[in-house]
């Protein structure tokens, strides 16, 4: 599975990092990081899961908060 470009700087080259987590029950977790700006995606126990989460892009965004939205 290929990674999409960075959602922050649009750089196409990313790498998958593998880290050791825990002290007594150590395990590996994976995440994608941008080689240009250093942005990182969420960790997952599987390499494919980390790539899938990196590739998610939000298509709808909430309405920005304004002072008119404050309760009286």
Helices and strands as residue ranges (DSSP letters): E 14-21, E 27-34, H 47-55, G 67-69
